[in-house]
Amino acid sequence: MPVIGIVKRQVFDIPPPKIEVTEHQAEVKYCECCNKTITAAFPAGVLAPVQYGEVIRSWSVYYQYQHFIPEDRLQQLFYDLYGIQLATATRTGYNRIAFDTLASFEESVLSAVKTAAVKNLDETGFRVAGKTQWLHVASTKTATYYHISPKRKSLLDGLSGTVIHDHWKSYYNLGGVEHALCNQHHLHELKAITEHDKEPWAQAMTRLLRVALRCRHFNAHHAIPVARIKRLTNIYKKIIRDGWRIMKRCRHCHAKANRVDNLDGQVTTSCGVYFITNKTFYGFFMIWQFHLPIMMLSVIYE
């Protein structure tokens, strides 16, 4: 029967992992003139009679710090895939080498974050060996710096520009910066007041924040018209006055009054300040780039 054509089907698959052993041999020579034995140099990094290579080292660091695989599971993974046992001390050594290698890069990230015009700050606690540690995050559009300390108030120094945060009082001890508050925190608190206390000013402020954000998006490539800024600012101030008026009539509204106070302040029309600290939230999520440019209502405290 003659062949009248060919039908092709392709299957893409991964070949079985296989360890490759490379043996390095160094010649040993004896010098009759000086009566000394001389051994040739091995390639850089070849330090022991038997050792794992750079690819295994890099994959170990990559799996642990990019994909956050726990140590016991990482050890099991290498055994299942490659049939090798990576001791805890070996992996710790790999991590130390990576840390030392990236020291200059870490300094460049820290410098970029400190000098950026706008940066996001946040912190969260976690337990290590039964003790509380604090993970501090400082981030910009292009860089994120992590700082771990046993103290919550161990903040970065030498910052400049505008810092966006969640109104934690210790942030106001930072010198030489302006402060912008994360509007996502405002929206969460406004939602709680709207749902539980049925207060109209909170609902009005929520609508205004969202309208102002849409206005910022609509004018993403040019300045917001002055008339629109004035209109939004006047509405903003009126809502603040309404909120204070309600708080003064309430005897048990200290917490809610603080929320009004958090919103009361100078407003900014800067396009470079973000609406929320989404980047720091993403940084925390990656430890256990998406930005919303701020509209005109990030609250600035001098």
Backbone bond lengths (Angstrom), bond angles and torsions (degrees), N, CA, C in turn:
res aa  C-N    CA-C-N  psi(-1)  N-CA   C-N-CA  omega(-1)  CA-C   N-CA-C  phi
1 M - - - 1.472 - - 1.530 108.57 -
2 P 1.298 118.80 124.37 1.466 120.86 -177.13 1.530 111.95 -73.15
3 V 1.330 115.98 148.07 1.468 122.35 175.50 1.524 108.80 -80.79
4 I 1.318 115.90 124.51 1.463 119.60 -177.49 1.533 112.45 -105.16
5 G 1.328 116.81 -3.40 1.459 119.54 179.67 1.519 111.76 173.94
6 I 1.305 116.16 179.71 1.467 122.34 179.62 1.528 108.86 -132.75
7 V 1.315 116.70 133.63 1.462 123.67 174.19 1.522 107.49 -110.35
8 K 1.310 116.77 123.73 1.464 121.01 -175.64 1.527 111.66 -106.99
9 R 1.317 115.25 141.96 1.462 122.44 172.11 1.528 107.86 -139.05
10 Q 1.320 115.90 134.35 1.460 120.39 -177.31 1.520 110.57 -116.22
11 V 1.308 115.93 140.42 1.460 122.93 177.61 1.526 108.14 -121.36
12 F 1.309 116.17 118.79 1.463 121.03 177.20 1.525 108.54 -95.67
13 D 1.294 116.83 129.16 1.456 120.72 -179.45 1.524 109.25 -147.22
14 I 1.305 115.76 168.32 1.459 121.94 179.59 1.521 108.65 -101.41
15 P 1.312 118.48 127.60 1.469 119.93 178.53 1.520 110.49 -66.43
16 P 1.324 117.74 154.16 1.469 120.31 178.62 1.526 110.76 -57.80
17 P 1.342 117.78 132.29 1.469 120.22 178.64 1.528 110.51 -59.81
18 K 1.302 116.37 142.13 1.455 121.00 -177.98 1.522 109.58 -143.35
19 I 1.330 115.47 129.84 1.452 120.37 177.16 1.527 109.57 -75.27
20 E 1.309 115.84 132.62 1.460 121.53 176.94 1.525 109.13 -108.20
21 V 1.320 116.28 126.83 1.463 121.96 -178.41 1.526 109.14 -103.89
22 T 1.299 116.18 123.39 1.464 122.13 176.44 1.524 108.73 -111.27
23 E 1.309 116.15 122.23 1.470 120.66 179.62 1.526 110.08 -100.68
24 H 1.311 115.46 127.23 1.462 121.69 176.68 1.529 108.69 -104.02
25 Q 1.296 116.84 130.81 1.462 122.37 -179.61 1.525 109.57 -118.05
26 A 1.299 115.24 125.24 1.466 121.42 178.80 1.525 109.06 -108.16
27 E 1.297 116.00 125.04 1.458 120.09 179.55 1.534 110.92 -69.65
28 V 1.317 114.36 142.60 1.463 121.49 177.13 1.528 107.98 -116.43
29 K 1.303 116.23 125.41 1.463 120.41 -178.17 1.537 110.17 -125.78
30 Y 1.317 113.25 151.38 1.466 119.88 178.72 1.517 108.90 -111.58
31 C 1.310 116.11 127.47 1.459 121.86 -179.88 1.533 109.09 -94.63
32 E 1.313 116.34 116.24 1.460 120.72 -179.31 1.519 112.15 -72.92
33 C 1.316 116.48 -21.16 1.462 119.26 -179.08 1.527 111.89 -73.74
34 C 1.356 115.30 -46.19 1.472 119.36 -177.39 1.520 112.88 -105.24
35 N 1.329 115.95 -1.10 1.467 121.19 179.12 1.536 112.04 56.80
36 K 1.335 115.76 43.05 1.462 120.87 178.65 1.519 110.59 -126.04
37 T 1.325 114.82 150.46 1.455 121.68 175.79 1.527 109.06 -96.49
38 I 1.293 116.06 129.63 1.467 121.61 -177.53 1.523 109.06 -119.49
39 T 1.344 116.79 129.10 1.465 122.83 179.28 1.519 109.41 -112.30
40 A 1.310 116.65 133.89 1.464 120.98 178.91 1.527 110.72 -64.13
41 A 1.318 116.28 156.08 1.469 121.48 -178.83 1.522 110.50 -79.57
42 F 1.337 115.48 141.00 1.462 121.12 173.59 1.532 109.24 -82.57
43 P 1.325 117.40 160.98 1.468 119.84 175.93 1.525 111.17 -58.31
44 A 1.309 116.58 153.49 1.468 121.46 179.03 1.523 110.36 -56.81
45 G 1.315 115.79 133.84 1.457 120.99 178.90 1.506 114.67 92.46
46 V 1.324 118.41 -13.04 1.468 121.42 177.44 1.523 106.70 -91.74
47 L 1.340 115.83 98.75 1.460 120.81 -169.52 1.520 113.92 -115.84
48 A 1.328 118.33 -16.79 1.463 121.05 -174.39 1.522 110.27 -127.52
49 P 1.345 116.79 160.71 1.468 119.30 177.09 1.525 112.46 -58.72
50 V 1.340 116.49 -37.07 1.462 121.88 177.36 1.529 107.72 -138.14
51 Q 1.302 117.47 129.69 1.458 120.76 -179.59 1.520 109.73 -157.91
52 Y 1.348 115.16 166.06 1.455 120.72 174.10 1.526 109.13 -87.27
53 G 1.324 116.05 153.13 1.449 120.84 -175.35 1.515 114.12 -91.56
54 E 1.330 115.07 -177.18 1.460 121.61 -174.95 1.527 112.65 -68.21
55 V 1.332 117.85 -30.97 1.467 119.63 -179.55 1.523 110.32 -66.04
56 I 1.337 116.92 -44.74 1.467 120.25 177.09 1.523 109.87 -62.12
57 R 1.322 116.35 -41.76 1.466 119.97 178.89 1.527 111.10 -60.85
58 S 1.323 117.09 -45.50 1.466 120.19 -178.09 1.522 111.59 -67.64
59 W 1.342 117.50 -39.50 1.461 119.68 178.60 1.531 111.07 -66.63
60 S 1.314 117.61 -35.96 1.464 120.75 178.42 1.523 110.67 -61.68
61 V 1.332 116.61 -47.33 1.465 120.75 179.09 1.523 110.48 -65.86
62 Y 1.325 116.39 -41.00 1.471 121.03 -179.13 1.522 111.14 -62.55
63 Y 1.325 117.53 -48.44 1.465 120.51 -179.45 1.527 111.27 -61.16
64 Q 1.327 116.56 -40.51 1.458 119.41 -173.99 1.521 112.61 -75.87
65 Y 1.336 117.12 -39.46 1.464 118.87 -171.47 1.523 114.30 -105.02
66 Q 1.307 118.08 -16.59 1.457 119.76 173.88 1.521 111.26 -94.77
67 H 1.326 116.84 -35.57 1.465 121.17 -177.97 1.523 112.40 -112.10
68 F 1.340 117.88 -1.11 1.459 123.10 171.72 1.523 112.35 55.99
69 I 1.317 116.05 44.47 1.461 121.30 176.65 1.524 108.18 -80.60
70 P 1.334 118.78 126.25 1.470 120.99 178.99 1.526 111.64 -59.12
71 E 1.324 116.13 157.31 1.457 120.96 -172.70 1.523 112.87 -61.25
72 D 1.338 117.71 -43.17 1.462 118.83 -178.63 1.527 111.32 -66.39
73 R 1.325 116.52 -37.67 1.466 119.53 177.88 1.525 111.21 -72.10
74 L 1.327 117.05 -32.97 1.459 120.33 176.91 1.524 110.67 -64.94
75 Q 1.321 116.07 -41.28 1.460 119.99 176.94 1.525 110.68 -63.02
76 Q 1.327 116.83 -41.11 1.460 120.98 178.39 1.528 110.93 -65.92
77 L 1.330 117.17 -37.83 1.462 121.35 -179.49 1.528 111.30 -61.78
78 F 1.324 117.44 -46.99 1.462 119.99 179.81 1.526 111.35 -65.17
79 Y 1.312 116.27 -34.36 1.468 118.50 178.97 1.526 110.72 -70.75
80 D 1.336 117.10 -41.95 1.467 120.50 -178.77 1.528 111.60 -67.64
81 L 1.323 117.30 -40.64 1.463 120.47 -175.70 1.523 113.18 -82.86
82 Y 1.328 116.20 -41.04 1.460 119.33 -170.52 1.523 114.01 -119.83
83 G 1.333 116.83 -8.09 1.455 119.44 179.79 1.515 113.89 72.29
84 I 1.328 118.03 26.04 1.463 120.93 -179.96 1.526 109.78 -119.30
85 Q 1.322 115.81 151.80 1.452 122.42 179.33 1.524 108.39 -107.19
86 L 1.318 116.20 114.18 1.463 121.05 176.13 1.526 108.73 -96.88
87 A 1.320 116.84 110.45 1.457 120.78 -179.74 1.525 110.41 -68.52
88 T 1.322 115.15 156.54 1.464 120.07 179.53 1.522 111.19 -59.22
89 A 1.323 116.79 -41.63 1.467 120.20 179.62 1.527 111.22 -63.07
90 T 1.333 116.51 -35.65 1.467 120.23 178.75 1.519 110.72 -65.07
91 R 1.336 116.42 -46.97 1.461 119.84 -179.68 1.530 111.13 -65.52
92 T 1.336 116.28 -36.41 1.464 119.62 176.87 1.522 111.06 -62.01
93 G 1.328 115.88 -40.25 1.460 119.83 176.49 1.515 111.98 -63.21
94 Y 1.334 116.73 -39.86 1.467 120.37 176.91 1.523 110.86 -60.62
95 N 1.331 115.65 -43.53 1.462 119.76 -179.25 1.531 111.18 -64.46
96 R 1.323 116.34 -38.12 1.461 120.01 178.69 1.527 111.16 -65.27
97 I 1.325 116.70 -41.55 1.468 120.09 177.72 1.529 110.56 -61.16
98 A 1.342 115.96 -44.12 1.465 119.82 179.09 1.525 110.91 -63.23
99 F 1.329 116.44 -40.59 1.464 121.00 179.29 1.525 111.10 -61.73
100 D 1.319 116.66 -47.12 1.467 120.36 -179.68 1.528 111.22 -65.76
101 T 1.327 116.33 -37.87 1.463 120.20 -179.07 1.520 111.62 -65.36
102 L 1.344 116.39 -34.11 1.463 121.03 -175.73 1.528 113.22 -93.53
103 A 1.333 117.76 10.21 1.467 120.55 -176.62 1.525 111.75 -58.53
104 S 1.317 117.37 -46.07 1.466 119.90 -179.13 1.525 111.30 -67.41
105 F 1.341 116.27 -35.24 1.465 119.66 177.26 1.527 110.56 -65.33
106 E 1.328 116.56 -40.59 1.464 120.14 177.95 1.523 110.88 -59.66
107 E 1.319 116.72 -42.73 1.461 120.30 179.36 1.528 111.41 -63.59
108 S 1.326 116.55 -37.67 1.466 119.47 179.41 1.525 111.14 -68.30
109 V 1.344 117.23 -37.48 1.466 120.77 177.00 1.523 110.16 -65.14
110 L 1.331 116.86 -45.60 1.461 120.95 179.82 1.521 111.04 -60.60
111 S 1.317 116.71 -42.98 1.462 120.31 179.29 1.524 111.23 -64.26
112 A 1.340 116.54 -41.15 1.465 120.28 -179.98 1.520 111.31 -64.49
113 V 1.333 116.72 -39.67 1.463 120.56 -179.75 1.527 110.52 -69.07
114 K 1.316 117.02 -43.91 1.462 120.54 -177.38 1.525 112.18 -62.28
115 T 1.312 116.96 -39.50 1.466 120.73 -174.18 1.524 113.49 -92.90
116 A 1.331 118.02 -2.41 1.462 120.68 -179.88 1.529 110.20 -64.86
117 A 1.309 116.27 148.21 1.463 120.50 -179.34 1.518 111.58 -64.36
118 V 1.335 116.75 -35.12 1.462 122.34 -179.46 1.513 108.19 -135.85
119 K 1.325 116.32 134.30 1.458 120.06 175.33 1.520 109.86 -143.42
120 N 1.338 115.65 152.36 1.460 122.53 179.50 1.522 109.25 -101.06
121 L 1.322 117.08 139.36 1.459 122.16 178.80 1.519 109.92 -125.40
122 D 1.312 115.74 141.02 1.463 120.31 174.72 1.517 108.22 -161.65
123 E 1.318 116.35 167.61 1.457 120.86 179.99 1.523 109.61 -150.70
124 T 1.313 116.56 154.17 1.456 121.72 176.87 1.516 109.04 -150.22
125 G 1.311 116.77 148.51 1.455 121.54 -179.21 1.520 111.93 -97.74
126 F 1.325 116.38 151.63 1.462 121.62 175.11 1.526 108.00 -153.16
127 R 1.319 115.81 162.13 1.452 121.38 -174.64 1.522 110.87 -99.90
128 V 1.333 116.17 133.61 1.461 122.81 174.80 1.522 107.77 -132.98
129 A 1.338 115.85 118.35 1.468 121.16 179.57 1.529 111.23 53.58
130 G 1.325 116.28 40.57 1.451 121.21 176.72 1.516 115.25 79.64
131 K 1.318 118.31 2.64 1.459 121.66 179.99 1.528 110.35 -120.11
132 T 1.327 115.10 148.88 1.462 120.34 -179.27 1.524 110.72 -81.34
133 Q 1.314 115.41 130.06 1.459 122.33 173.29 1.530 107.88 -119.86
134 W 1.317 115.70 158.44 1.460 120.10 -178.08 1.521 110.14 -120.64
135 L 1.314 114.76 127.22 1.460 121.41 176.51 1.524 108.32 -99.70
136 H 1.319 116.22 115.46 1.462 122.16 177.40 1.524 108.97 -101.24
137 V 1.315 116.17 137.00 1.459 121.78 180.00 1.524 108.95 -123.52
138 A 1.316 115.31 131.34 1.466 122.23 172.05 1.520 106.88 -126.92
139 S 1.327 117.21 125.91 1.463 118.82 -172.14 1.521 111.65 -141.58
140 T 1.334 113.91 155.74 1.457 123.20 172.50 1.524 107.31 -126.47
141 K 1.326 117.14 -168.48 1.461 120.26 177.39 1.521 111.88 -61.56
142 T 1.319 116.99 -34.11 1.463 120.41 -170.19 1.518 114.68 -117.44
143 A 1.326 118.73 -6.14 1.463 119.78 -175.28 1.520 110.22 -143.19
144 T 1.334 115.36 146.55 1.461 121.88 175.82 1.521 108.45 -133.47
145 Y 1.331 116.38 128.88 1.464 121.45 -179.89 1.521 108.93 -116.86
146 Y 1.347 115.63 128.47 1.463 121.98 178.62 1.527 109.57 -105.67
147 H 1.322 115.36 139.26 1.461 121.15 179.29 1.523 108.01 -138.27
148 I 1.332 117.12 123.10 1.464 122.22 -178.05 1.519 109.16 -108.24
149 S 1.330 115.67 134.37 1.459 120.65 -178.53 1.527 109.24 -150.69
150 P 1.341 117.71 149.70 1.467 119.49 174.31 1.525 112.86 -71.72
151 K 1.324 117.39 -10.02 1.459 121.54 -178.47 1.523 110.38 -111.61
152 R 1.316 115.76 133.28 1.459 120.28 179.77 1.525 111.45 -67.45
153 K 1.321 116.87 -31.97 1.459 120.34 -176.09 1.529 112.95 -86.76
154 S 1.321 117.38 10.35 1.461 120.60 179.12 1.526 109.76 -80.09
155 L 1.323 115.76 77.97 1.460 121.73 -176.18 1.527 110.74 -92.52
156 L 1.318 115.53 158.88 1.458 120.69 177.14 1.523 109.85 -66.95
157 D 1.320 116.18 143.64 1.459 119.83 174.31 1.523 109.23 -108.98
158 G 1.310 115.84 169.82 1.456 120.54 178.48 1.517 114.19 77.20
159 L 1.331 117.81 19.46 1.461 120.73 179.27 1.527 110.47 -79.52
160 S 1.318 115.26 154.03 1.461 121.26 175.67 1.520 108.73 -139.14
161 G 1.325 116.52 172.31 1.461 120.19 178.55 1.520 112.24 80.57
162 T 1.320 115.81 -146.48 1.464 122.86 -177.79 1.517 109.97 -109.57
163 V 1.336 116.53 132.50 1.462 121.53 176.61 1.526 108.63 -111.87
164 I 1.324 116.37 132.78 1.465 122.64 178.59 1.519 107.83 -105.31
165 H 1.326 116.57 131.24 1.467 119.43 -177.28 1.518 109.81 -153.55
166 D 1.336 115.77 -171.84 1.462 121.62 -173.07 1.530 113.01 -101.86
167 H 1.327 117.42 21.75 1.464 122.87 176.50 1.527 112.67 76.12
168 W 1.333 118.60 15.88 1.462 119.79 172.94 1.525 108.21 -64.02
169 K 1.331 116.99 129.51 1.459 121.39 -168.80 1.525 113.22 -60.44
170 S 1.325 117.66 -32.22 1.466 119.45 -177.71 1.521 112.48 -62.47
171 Y 1.330 117.12 -25.55 1.462 119.00 178.58 1.529 111.62 -64.39
172 Y 1.328 116.17 -26.57 1.459 119.27 -178.86 1.526 112.34 -75.52
173 N 1.333 117.08 -6.66 1.459 120.45 174.75 1.526 112.15 -82.33
174 L 1.333 116.43 -9.33 1.460 120.14 177.18 1.523 109.43 -68.89
175 G 1.306 116.36 131.38 1.456 120.11 -178.93 1.517 112.42 -95.95
176 G 1.321 115.81 153.65 1.453 121.14 174.37 1.510 115.43 75.18
177 V 1.334 118.33 19.36 1.464 120.94 -178.82 1.523 109.87 -132.34
178 E 1.332 115.39 159.89 1.461 122.00 167.54 1.522 107.88 -100.68
179 H 1.325 116.41 156.70 1.460 121.14 -174.00 1.522 110.72 -117.82
180 A 1.321 115.81 130.20 1.464 122.38 172.98 1.518 107.60 -123.10
181 L 1.316 116.64 139.83 1.460 120.82 -176.90 1.517 110.98 -97.76
182 C 1.319 115.15 145.44 1.462 121.60 -179.51 1.527 109.59 -71.02
183 N 1.319 116.91 118.41 1.459 120.52 -177.13 1.524 113.28 -72.46
184 Q 1.343 117.45 -18.58 1.459 118.24 175.29 1.522 110.27 -65.07
185 H 1.339 116.77 -38.13 1.462 119.72 174.44 1.529 110.41 -63.07
186 H 1.334 116.37 -40.76 1.465 119.68 177.08 1.527 110.75 -59.86
187 L 1.321 116.56 -45.08 1.466 120.22 -178.25 1.521 111.41 -63.06
188 H 1.341 117.39 -38.52 1.466 120.23 177.86 1.529 110.69 -62.38
189 E 1.338 116.29 -45.96 1.457 119.72 -179.18 1.527 111.38 -68.63
190 L 1.319 116.64 -39.02 1.466 119.82 177.69 1.524 111.15 -64.06
191 K 1.328 116.55 -36.66 1.460 120.11 177.87 1.519 110.73 -64.00
192 A 1.343 116.66 -41.76 1.465 120.21 179.31 1.525 110.92 -63.83
193 I 1.331 116.98 -42.66 1.463 120.14 179.22 1.525 110.76 -65.78
194 T 1.326 116.38 -39.89 1.469 120.38 -179.92 1.517 111.10 -64.78
195 E 1.338 117.38 -44.09 1.461 121.17 -175.11 1.522 112.65 -76.79
196 H 1.338 116.94 -39.23 1.467 119.56 -173.38 1.529 113.15 -94.54
197 D 1.332 116.85 -34.18 1.459 119.79 -176.12 1.525 113.62 -106.88
198 K 1.336 115.76 -8.59 1.470 121.04 176.52 1.526 112.33 55.05
199 E 1.321 116.96 38.61 1.454 119.98 -177.79 1.531 110.05 -92.58
200 P 1.323 117.60 125.40 1.471 121.24 -173.92 1.522 113.61 -66.21
201 W 1.342 117.76 -30.82 1.465 118.66 -177.71 1.527 111.30 -63.55
202 A 1.346 117.09 -35.24 1.463 120.56 -179.50 1.524 110.73 -67.23
203 Q 1.324 116.01 -41.23 1.460 119.61 178.13 1.532 110.74 -66.16
204 A 1.322 116.25 -38.69 1.464 120.01 178.61 1.529 111.07 -65.07
205 M 1.327 116.87 -40.31 1.460 119.89 178.92 1.527 111.13 -66.19
206 T 1.325 117.01 -37.77 1.468 120.69 177.19 1.521 110.51 -60.14
207 R 1.331 115.88 -46.54 1.469 119.54 179.29 1.526 110.79 -62.25
208 L 1.332 116.29 -41.23 1.461 119.58 -178.15 1.529 111.41 -64.59
209 L 1.323 117.07 -43.51 1.466 119.81 179.46 1.523 110.99 -59.46
210 R 1.316 115.86 -41.48 1.467 119.47 -178.63 1.530 111.60 -72.05
211 V 1.320 116.40 -37.68 1.465 119.45 176.70 1.527 110.00 -64.01
212 A 1.327 116.52 -43.05 1.457 120.21 -179.84 1.527 111.19 -64.25
213 L 1.327 116.90 -36.49 1.465 120.07 177.46 1.523 110.73 -65.27
214 R 1.321 117.05 -42.92 1.468 119.84 177.08 1.528 110.65 -62.69
215 C 1.321 115.44 -36.50 1.464 119.60 177.57 1.523 110.59 -63.56
216 R 1.327 116.55 -39.97 1.465 120.30 177.92 1.522 110.68 -64.79
217 H 1.331 117.23 -41.10 1.461 120.75 178.54 1.532 110.77 -64.78
218 F 1.316 116.40 -41.10 1.461 120.59 -178.44 1.529 110.73 -64.80
219 N 1.334 115.99 -31.97 1.465 121.00 179.53 1.532 110.36 -107.93
220 A 1.319 115.95 43.03 1.466 120.50 -173.36 1.517 113.03 -63.74
221 H 1.331 117.51 -30.32 1.459 120.49 -173.15 1.528 113.38 -108.89
222 H 1.307 116.31 7.66 1.461 118.55 177.38 1.521 108.24 -155.86
223 A 1.300 115.64 169.25 1.457 120.95 -175.63 1.527 111.58 -67.73
224 I 1.320 115.28 146.62 1.463 120.19 174.46 1.532 108.31 -68.61
225 P 1.318 118.28 134.81 1.469 119.88 179.05 1.525 111.57 -54.40
226 V 1.314 115.48 140.52 1.462 120.72 -176.91 1.523 111.35 -59.21
227 A 1.318 117.02 -39.43 1.467 120.31 -179.85 1.525 110.88 -62.02
228 R 1.336 116.99 -38.96 1.467 120.29 179.35 1.530 110.68 -68.25
229 I 1.334 116.42 -40.50 1.463 119.71 177.81 1.532 110.46 -61.25
230 K 1.317 115.79 -44.27 1.461 119.74 -179.77 1.517 110.89 -63.07
231 R 1.325 116.92 -41.19 1.459 121.49 179.74 1.527 110.82 -62.69
232 L 1.319 117.29 -48.77 1.463 120.86 -179.42 1.528 111.12 -64.66
233 T 1.327 116.67 -39.14 1.460 120.23 -180.00 1.523 111.28 -64.70
234 N 1.316 117.67 -41.40 1.465 120.71 178.78 1.524 111.17 -63.82
235 I 1.331 116.71 -42.16 1.467 120.03 177.57 1.523 110.03 -63.40
236 Y 1.322 115.57 -42.25 1.463 121.58 179.28 1.534 110.63 -57.66
237 K 1.320 116.99 -48.78 1.461 120.80 -178.26 1.525 111.38 -65.85
238 K 1.326 117.21 -35.44 1.462 120.33 178.46 1.522 110.84 -65.24
239 I 1.329 116.99 -41.85 1.466 120.23 178.78 1.523 110.31 -63.52
240 I 1.331 117.26 -40.21 1.461 120.95 177.77 1.529 110.30 -61.21
241 R 1.328 116.97 -43.82 1.468 120.09 178.81 1.522 110.78 -62.57
242 D 1.332 116.99 -41.05 1.464 120.18 178.69 1.526 110.56 -63.38
243 G 1.327 116.30 -40.94 1.459 119.64 179.08 1.510 112.15 -63.11
244 W 1.323 117.34 -43.98 1.455 120.32 178.47 1.527 111.60 -64.35
245 R 1.326 116.34 -36.99 1.456 119.71 -179.87 1.528 110.65 -62.26
246 I 1.323 116.25 -40.83 1.468 120.42 178.70 1.522 110.47 -68.78
247 M 1.334 117.49 -41.24 1.460 120.67 -178.36 1.528 111.52 -63.78
248 K 1.320 117.14 -36.88 1.460 120.00 -178.71 1.520 111.71 -67.57
249 R 1.326 117.46 -26.58 1.468 120.61 179.36 1.521 111.92 -82.90
250 C 1.346 116.63 -12.97 1.461 120.98 -175.11 1.526 109.64 -100.20
251 R 1.326 117.27 128.73 1.459 121.59 -178.48 1.535 112.53 -79.83
252 H 1.302 116.65 -24.70 1.468 120.28 -173.98 1.528 109.90 -120.68
253 C 1.306 116.47 47.32 1.469 120.05 -174.36 1.523 111.67 -121.48
254 H 1.337 117.32 30.79 1.461 119.06 -176.63 1.524 111.70 -61.14
255 A 1.337 116.68 -44.44 1.472 120.03 -178.18 1.518 110.79 -64.41
256 K 1.333 115.83 -43.52 1.464 118.99 -179.77 1.525 110.79 -69.03
257 A 1.330 116.91 -31.99 1.460 119.63 176.75 1.523 110.58 -64.04
258 N 1.337 116.19 -36.30 1.461 119.52 176.38 1.521 110.91 -62.06
259 R 1.331 116.58 -35.91 1.463 119.72 179.54 1.524 111.16 -67.36
260 V 1.329 115.42 -38.65 1.462 118.73 175.46 1.524 109.50 -64.31
261 D 1.344 115.75 -42.33 1.456 120.29 -179.83 1.527 111.25 -62.03
262 N 1.334 116.85 -36.25 1.463 120.27 178.44 1.521 111.75 -62.33
263 L 1.311 116.51 -31.62 1.458 120.98 -178.69 1.519 112.42 -86.63
264 D 1.335 115.93 -17.65 1.458 119.94 -174.89 1.525 109.56 -85.95
265 G 1.310 117.34 118.28 1.457 120.09 179.81 1.505 110.96 173.29
266 Q 1.293 115.52 -166.08 1.454 121.52 179.97 1.519 109.39 -80.34
267 V 1.315 117.51 137.91 1.460 121.09 179.79 1.512 109.53 -99.91
268 T 1.315 115.50 157.17 1.457 120.98 -178.95 1.518 110.59 -120.91
269 T 1.298 115.54 148.49 1.464 120.77 175.78 1.517 110.82 -110.22
270 S 1.315 117.38 16.79 1.462 121.14 -177.07 1.518 111.45 -71.96
271 C 1.327 115.96 131.78 1.461 120.54 176.45 1.520 111.16 -76.48
272 G 1.325 117.22 -18.69 1.454 119.77 -173.97 1.510 114.19 -83.56
273 V 1.339 118.21 -11.08 1.457 121.39 179.37 1.514 108.83 -91.51
274 Y 1.331 116.35 135.65 1.457 120.39 -174.25 1.520 111.58 -82.70
275 F 1.328 114.67 154.34 1.465 120.97 178.82 1.522 110.69 -69.42
276 I 1.335 117.36 -41.02 1.461 122.26 -179.49 1.517 108.43 -136.85
277 T 1.341 116.25 166.16 1.459 121.16 176.84 1.517 109.85 -90.77
278 N 1.320 116.33 54.79 1.462 120.66 -177.57 1.515 111.74 -61.63
279 K 1.327 117.82 -32.94 1.456 120.92 -175.75 1.519 111.23 -67.25
280 T 1.339 117.45 -39.35 1.447 118.66 179.48 1.513 110.77 -70.84
281 F 1.336 117.59 -35.21 1.461 119.57 175.74 1.516 110.40 -61.66
282 Y 1.336 116.65 -42.05 1.461 120.85 178.18 1.524 110.11 -63.68
283 G 1.341 116.47 -37.27 1.452 119.27 178.04 1.510 112.13 -61.74
284 F 1.345 117.68 -42.44 1.452 121.01 176.54 1.517 110.97 -65.62
285 F 1.323 117.03 -40.20 1.461 121.00 -179.55 1.527 110.94 -61.39
286 M 1.317 117.30 -36.02 1.462 120.42 -179.81 1.515 111.02 -74.94
287 I 1.300 118.30 -26.89 1.449 119.84 176.45 1.516 109.52 -76.14
288 W 1.224 133.40 -44.92 1.515 130.67 -175.15 1.434 109.74 -87.56
289 Q 16.702 96.06 -26.11 1.432 106.65 -3.60 1.510 106.40 -137.98
290 F 1.854 77.89 86.08 1.450 77.41 -175.43 1.517 108.43 -110.85
291 H 1.396 116.53 133.32 1.467 120.21 -178.94 1.520 110.57 -119.05
292 L 1.308 114.59 142.60 1.460 119.60 168.03 1.523 107.27 -103.24
293 P 1.338 118.57 114.05 1.462 118.40 177.10 1.522 109.69 -64.01
294 I 1.298 115.57 141.65 1.456 117.93 -173.71 1.517 110.79 -73.51
295 M 1.279 115.14 145.57 1.436 118.75 167.83 1.518 106.52 -81.05
296 M 1.285 118.99 -157.75 1.453 120.17 -168.52 1.520 113.55 -85.38
297 L 1.336 119.38 5.07 1.452 118.24 -168.69 1.517 115.50 -115.75
298 S 1.318 119.34 30.12 1.461 118.99 166.87 1.520 106.93 -71.65
299 V 1.313 116.16 128.59 1.458 119.19 -176.64 1.518 109.24 -78.34
300 I 1.307 117.26 129.22 1.456 122.23 -179.31 1.524 109.05 -110.21
301 Y 1.330 115.92 130.44 1.457 120.78 174.49 1.526 108.34 -113.33
302 E 1.293 116.36 126.44 1.471 120.38 -179.44 1.521 109.09 -73.16
